[in-house]
Structure formats: C-alpha cells, structure tokens
Amino acid sequence: MEKNPLHRQRSTKVVATLGPASSSDEMVERLFLEGVDVFRLNFSHGSHDGHLANITRIRAIEAKYGVPIGIMMDLQGPKLRLGGFVYDRIELPTGAKFRLDLDPAPGGEQRVCLPHPEIFAAMSKGTELLVDDGKVRLRVDDCGPDFAEVTALVGGTLSNRKGVNVPNAVLPISALTEKDRKDLAFGLDHGVDWVAMSFVQRPEDVMEGRGLIGGRAALLAKIEKPSALEHLNDIIRLSDGLMVARGDLGVEIPPEDVPMAQRRIIHACRKAGKPVIVATQMLESMIKAPTPTRAEASDVATAVLEGADAVMLSAESAAGDFPLEAVAMMNRIIHRVQEDPLFEARRDAETLALQDSGADAITSAAKQVAKTIGASAIVTYTSSGSTTLRASRERPNVPIFCLTANVSVARRLALAWAVHSAVTEHAKSFSEMVEKACALAYKNGFAGHGDRIVITAGVPFGTAGVTNILRFAVVEAPGQAARTTLS
C-alpha cells in the first residue's frame, strides 16, 4: 500500500477563505495541497464573476486530484449602519447626549441618521447600542418609531457608515436581504455545497433559509446573536451544521462569555451529530506576520481539544500576506494536538448518550469494534450522509472512509470530523460491499495488506437514513479476495 499524500492524517478539518490574496489558479491549488478541506467564499465582498472564477478553480483541482472538496458560500446578511456626517466623523465624549433618527441629512455633533426603522421598533428605554464593534456604547433614554435620545456610556469616534449592534433585542427583520437572495440563487446555480447564513436570531430564520435552498445545498447557521444562543437546540435541529461566529458574537456578548458559549455550541452540535466550525481571529496576527502569537496557537488547539469539526481562516487566507503559511500553521497545530496523549484521553472519556435507534447502536458498536480489533479505518456506505455523520459523531480513533454514489454528499462531508470520501457506485450485495470497501481502502491508503477495516451501511442499499449493517473484513492486496470475519 502506498500512502495517499492527500489523506490528511488528521481529524479536525481546515476551512480557508478565498480573497484577493488567494484567488489565482496556483494559489488555490497550493492552499489545497497545504491542507484546506473546504473553501469559503465570502459574499460580503467580491463580485459574482470573481466567485465563479474561484468555484471553477476549485472544481478543476478536485478533478485533478480526485478528492471531493467542499465549497461554502457565506451570505452577508443585514448590515446595520449609521448614516454619514457632514465632516465624516465626530468625537462623542463619554456621558454626552446624542440623537439618532431617520432624517437622511448628514449628521453632526448633536445627531446622525440611523436608517433602520426596525431598530427603532425594537428599542425601549435602557436598550444599549454598540457602534463600531462595541468601541462606542450608547444607552437609550427615550425613543419613538423614528428617533432615539441616547447617552454615551463609552464615548469615542463616530464616523460614516459604522456598524451598529443591538445585542439584547430581537429585531423584526429577515436574516436574508434582497442581496442575499440574489447571491444564494447564484451560488446554488453554480453548485456550492454549504450555505452559511448570517444574522440568525431564531429558528424561523433557519426555516426561511431552508425553504429557499430547497435541499440543493447544506445549511450552516452562524451563531453570532445572543438570541440565537437562547434558541440553540432548535436552530441545531433545523440546520445541517453551525458556525461559532466569534466576531459578531464577541461584540454582542461580554468577551468573558465567549469561550463558554463556544464550548456550549460545540458540545450541543456534537450531541446532535451536526458539524461545527470555530471561526474568526484564529490566527489573526498572521495577516501581517509569518507566525502566530502563542495565544492564537493555543486558541486553535482549544477548539481542536473541545471537539470542533473544523477551524476556519478568514482574512488570514483571503487578504493576508501569508495565506500558505497560515494554512500550514493551522495544519501543524491540529496535528500536534491530535498526536498528544491528552487529546486521545479526552476523546475517549467523552461519551455521548445514544439515541434510541438501531442506527446509533450499530455506529457506536463500530467504534468499539474498530478499537478492539485494531482496525485501520471505519468504512461507511451512505447515500444521504447520515451513516457517515453518525460515525463522525462517535469520534473513533481511526479515520472514517466514506463511500457514496452522490458527489454532492461527498463534498458536504469534507467538513465532518475525520471523514474522507470517495465517489463510487452503490454496492448491490453484501459481498460486493465488502470487496469494494477493501479495494478502495487499500487504493486510497487507509489500509494495507492484512489490515482490518470495519464497515457500516444500510439495507436496502441506497436507502437514505438507514444504518443497520456492521461487518469487518481483512484487506488483501489487489487480486485477492477480501475475507469477511464478522457479521
């Protein structure tokens, strides 16, 4: 058996954002070879033509190397901003009185336009507003449908078009703007695999997104609002995965609450068997420096130890000076954590309650059988991805090699912990299932001659959502029949 250089030898996945620093044929290929499993297209920036060029690049690399690659489109969502000022900016002292209103005239020392009636509709006396990522904090003293009199609890510079957050209110606004709907239609038409929804406040937002996507891609809800934390379990149930979007979340909740919110989200997704990404400022200093700070390396390691399916690079790979180095560093940190005995001990100590189903029982048994017999991999047959996601949820100590006839499923599973996929036709019998699993595990470097593999699948073959078979087999070199040893 020859080791496949694209078998990452790690379980936690790497998501990298493409942008001005990384949107070339050569750079996208090098990022993939350096360790990127899923590429993110940020629709807050760039044009449709630019995103299409990147989609084309990714699919060409996928065809060249024969490895399914995930593409995530990240929708911008509503952007709440101040209007403009006569002289572009003012200084608002702490304790100063100020007025926000719907008058489009340029602002000054006493007032400025806040062109969002939905914010005024959600205000009440005592509501706090955060401006420019929380650098300026305002308290509402009086308000109506078209104005708010505020006091600067924390003063600072107010300038044109700075962002506004309303952390303790649910705004009467859709999570999908007209721009988002046009972007979504474009992304779906060009075969994106994941759609990341911004500004999710409540389960109804996810339902709206699912209705528009119509099953053409998987939906990933970004948790960046306190109200989303209040509805976390329902949002997880309605989503295909989650992102811990620590940028906006860290503005809207106190910084000291973010680490425990991250841990809570990861654990809830693990319990539900849904992939979860930890994102934002993971290696922020590498935008301008070739190495991260020690705190950033520790931050990535913590996300890996907590069980995140993936960690994500944003500006580091999209606009930074060292995109390749950032991916390589992320890759090395993950490897180092997962080689440590502490990682294995924590993974083995964390057991999740099984759901009352035969499929969960089979998948849990597969993990234990793999460990007991020293298997080199768990091979899963899936048509919808559910069998493979169950295996990933169990966090086995061996790679999960997914076989599916559906290339879209294979691409979506590029985000899931420890999963490596290959596209192949459905097996038509038990013997063909075992033979194909052994042959492809050997070919793709997951097992050598004489190694054992554990196989899970559902019958009838090709039926979505069914896991009811457990086998293990001994892999033989090409030209020799695989030996099934347990059913």
N, C-alpha and C positions, 0 to 999 in steps of 0.2 A: 504493500500500500504506500502510495506517495502522498504526503501531506498536502492538502489543498491550501495554498497560500492565502486564499480568501476566507477560509474557515477562521474566524476571528480569535478563537481560543479564549473568549470571554463571554460573560452572560449579559451584562448591562450594555445597552446599545448607545450609540452616539448619533445625535441629530445635529446637523450643521446648517446654518442659514446661508443661502447664496445672495450675493450682492455685488457691488462694484469691484470689490477686491477679489472676487472668486468666480465671476461669470465669464469664463473662457473655456474652450474645449479642454485644453491642457490642465487647467487648474481644477476643474470639476473631476476629471479623471484622477488626478493626484490626490485630491481630497478623499475620493472613494477608496483608493488603494491605501491611504494612510489610516482609514478606519471608519469612514462615515457609513452608517447603515440607512439613514433616512435624510433626505434633503428637504429643508424648509424654504418655501417661497413666501416672503413677507409682502402681502398685498397692501400694506400701508405705504409701500414705496414701489417705484418702478412702473413700467408700462406692461400691457398685455403682450406686446411683441417681445419685450425682454424676458418675461416669464415663459413664454412659449419657446424661446430660444433655449432657455435652461432645461425645460421639460424635454426638448429634443436631444440635448446633450446627455441628460441622464439616461434616457431610453437607449441611446446609442452605446453608452458604456455598459448598460445592463445586457444588451445583446452581445457585446464583445466578450464579456467575462462569464456570461451565463448565470449570473447571480441576481435574483429579484431585489430591486431597490425601491424603497418607499419614497413617495413624494407627498409632502404635506403642504397644503395651501393655508396660510394664516390670514383670516379676514380681519380687516381693520376695525370694524365695529364703530359705534358712535364716538365721535371726538368732541368733547365739551370744552369750549374755549372762550376766553374773554374776547371782546372786540378790540378795536385799535385805539391808540392815544394820539392826541394832536402832535406831541413831540416824542412819540414812540414808547416812552416809558415815564414812570413817576416813582418816587420813593414814598412809601407809605409807612410812617412811623408806628411802632407798637403803641396801642391804645388809641390810635386815630379813628375817627368816624369816617365812613365811606358809603357810597350808594352804588348799587347795581341795578340796572334797569334794561328795558327793551328798546330804548331810544338809540337808533343806529349812529347818531352823531359821535365823532371821535371824543374820547374821554380826556379827563384832566385830573387835577388834584382832588376833586370832590366826588367824581363819579366815572363810571365806564359802562358800556353796554355789555350785557351778558345775554347773547341772542338765543336763549334756550328757555322758552316758556315752560317746558317740562320740569326744569329745575325749580322755578318759582312755584309750580304746582305742588312740588314735594316738600317745600320749605315749611318750617314753623319756627316760632321763637326758640332760640337756643341751638338751632341747626348749625353745624360747623361746615365751612367750605375750605377746601385745600387748593391752593393755587401754585402752579409750577412745581409739581411733585411734592407738595407739602412745605415748600420753603416759606410760603406765606399762609397763615391760618386766620380765617375770618369767622366771627360768630354773628349769627343773625339776631338783631334786636327787634326788628319789626319787618313785616313783609306783606305783600299782596300779590295778586296774579301777574303783576308786571313790574315789581320793584322789590328791593330788599335793602334795608338800612343795616349796616354791619359795623362791627368793631374789630380792629386788627388785634387779635390775640398775640400773633407773632408777625411783626412787620417785615418789610423788605421791598424789593423791587417788583413792581408790576409793569409788564411790557406787553407789546402787541401779541395777541393770539396765544397767550399762555394757557395751558390746560387747567381745567377745574375738575376737582373730585368732590363728590358728596358722599362721604363714607357711611353715614348712618341713615340713609334713606333709600328706598326702592323707587327708582324713577319710572314714571309712566311712559316708557319708551321701548321700542323694539330693539333687540340686540343686533338686528340686521338693517343696515341702511340701504338706500337705493344703490349706492356704490357697491356694497357687499353683495347684493343680489345679482348685479351685473358681473362682478368678479366671480361669484360662485358658479354662475352659468358657464362662464368661460373655462374655469378650472375643471368642472365636470365634463364639459365637451372635449377636453384635452387629457382626460384620464388621470387626474390626481387621485391619490389613494386615501388620504386623510384630509378632512376639513376641520381646521381649528377655529372655533367660534369665540370671539371676544365679547366682553360685556355681558356675560351670562349672569343674570340676577336670580333666576327662579327656574323651576322645571319647565314652565311653559315656553321659555326661550329655547330650550333644547328641542322641545316638541316642534316648534316652528321651524327650526333648522332641519330636523329630520324630515319634515314634510317636503321641504324644498329640495333636499338631497335625493330623496326617493330611493335610497338603497344603492346609489351609484358610487358612493364612497363611504368610508367610516367617519363618524363624527367624534371629534375630540373637544370637550368643553374646557375652556380656560377658566381656572378658578382665580379670580382677581378682585372679587367683590365680597364684602362681609356677608351680604345677603345670600350669596352662593354657598358660603360655609354653613349657613343656617339650614339650607336645603340639600346638604351634601349627598346624603344617601339616595334621594330621589333623582338628583342630577346624574349620579353614577349609574343608577338603574337605567336611565334613558339614553345614556351616552355609550359610545364604544371605547372611550378612553378619556383620560383627564390630563391637563397640564397644570402644574403648580406655577402660575404666572407671578413670580415673586416681585416683579417690578411694580405693577399697579397694586397688587395685594399689600406690598410693603409700604405703600403710601396710605392706603385706606385702613389698615390696622396698625397698632403700635409695633415698631421693629422687634421688640422683645417677644411678641406673639407669633412672629412669622415662623421660627423654627418648629414650634409645636404644631402650628397649622400645617406645615409641610409634612410633618410626621403623621398627623392625623389623616391627611388626604392619602398619603402613600398606603397606610395601613388599611383604610377603607377600600381603596382600589384593589389591594392585594386580596382582601377578603372576598370581593366581588369577582375577582378574576379578570379585571379590566386593566389594560396597560396604563401606566402613569409616567409622565415626563416631569423632571425637575428642570426649571428654566430660569434664565435671567441672571446676569452678572456672575456666572460661574467662574470664568477666567477673565474678568473684565480688564485687568491690567494688561493682558496680552493683546489688547487693541493697539497698544503702542510699545510694548516690551516683549522680548522673545521668551521670557519666562514668567510664570505667575507668582503672586505672593504666596507665602506659606499658608495664609488664611484661606485663599482661594483653593489651593490644593486640598486642604482639609475639608472645605465645603463640598467639593466634588466627592471626596471619599465618604463623607457623611451620607450623601444621597445614595451612594452605592451600598453602604452598610445598612441603610434603612430599607433597602429593597426596591428602589425605583427601577422601572423597566428601562428607562433611558435618561440621559443627561444631555442638555442642549447648549449649543453655542449660538449666540445671536450676532452682535456687532463684531465679535472676535473673528468670525469667519466671513462675515458679509462685507465689512468695511475696514477691518483692521490691517495692520502692517504685516502680521504674521499668521495668516489663516492656516497654513500647513502645520506650523509649529503648535498652534492651539489644538488642532485635531490630534496631533501626535501626543501632546501632553495629556489630553483627556484620555486617550487610549492607554497611555502608560500608567496613569493614576488608577484606572479601573483594573488593569492587570495586577498592579501591586496590591490593591485591596483584596482582590479575589484570590490571590496566592497566599494571603495571610491566614494562619490557623484561626484567628479570631473571626474572620468572615465565615468560615465553614461552621464554626461552633454556633454563631448567632443564627445562621440559616437553618441549621439542624434543630436548634432549640425552639424556633418559632413554628408552631403547628397551628394551622387554621382549621376551624370547625368545618367538617364536611357537610355539604347539603345532603338532604335525604334523597339521594338518587343513586342508581346503579352506575351511572357515568362517573360520578365523583368517586365512588368506591373503587372502580376499575383504575382510574387515574392515580389515586392515592396508592393503590397496590403496585402500580407500575413503578412508581418512585422507590418503594421499598424493595421490590424485586431487583431493580437495577442496582441498588446499593448492595443487596445481599450477595448477588452473583458476580459483582464487579463488572457490570455491563459497561461498554464504551459509549453507548448512546441510547436514548429512547427515540424510536421512530414512530411518528404519528401519521395516520392517514386521515385526511379531512377534506370535506367539500365546502364547508362554511367557515372553518377556522376554529369552531368551538372545541373540538377534541384537542387541538394543539394549545389553545389558551388554557384549557383545564390543566394540561401538563405543565405549562409555564407557571400557573398559579401555585403549583406544588413546590416550585423551586428545587428540582432534583439536583444531584451533584454531578450530573453528566449533561452533555449537550442534548437538545431536542431537535431532531431532524425531521422536518415536516415534509410530507409528500402530498401534493394536491394537484388536481387537474385544472384548477382555476388560478390563472396567473394573478388576478386581482387579489385573491386571498393571500397568495404568497407574498405579494408586495406589502399588503397591510400588516402581515405578521413579521415583517422586518423590524417593527417597533417592539415586539414582545420579547421578554427576558429569555435568553438562552436559545431562542428559536432560529434555526437556519432552514431555509426552504428550497425545495426543488420542484419543478413543474413536471408532472408525468401523468399518463392516463390512469384512470381508475382501475384497480385490480378487479378481476372478475371471479376470483375464487380464493380460498384460503391459501392454497399452495402458491398461487401467483403473487399474492400479497407478501408472503414470507420471502419468496425468491426475489421479488423486486426490491423489497426493503433491504435485504442483504447486499444485493448487487449495487444499489445506489449508495448505500452507506459506505461500501468499500470504495466505489469510484470517487466519492466526494470527500474521502479522508476521515470519515467518522468511525471507521472500524477497519481492522486489519484481519489477515487470515487467522482464524481460530478465536477471534474476539466474539463476545456475546453481545447481542442487542435485544432490547425489549421493544415489542411492537404493540401499539394500541390502535384500534379502529372501530368502526361501527358497521353493522349489517342491518339492512341491505346496504352494500357498498354504494357510495354516492349520496346517501341519505343525510341531510343536514341535521346537526344537533344530536347525533346518536354516537355514544361510545359504549360498546358492550363486548369488546373482544380484547383479551390480553394474551399475547404469545411471547416467548423468547426463543431466539434462534442463535446458532453458531454460524458465523460468517466464514465462507470458504473463498479461496482465491477464484478468479474467473475460470469458468469451465467446469467447476464442481458444484454440486447441488448443496443448497443450504440445508442444515439439519434443524428441524423444529424439535425443541426439547420439553416444552411445557405448553399446555393449553388450559 
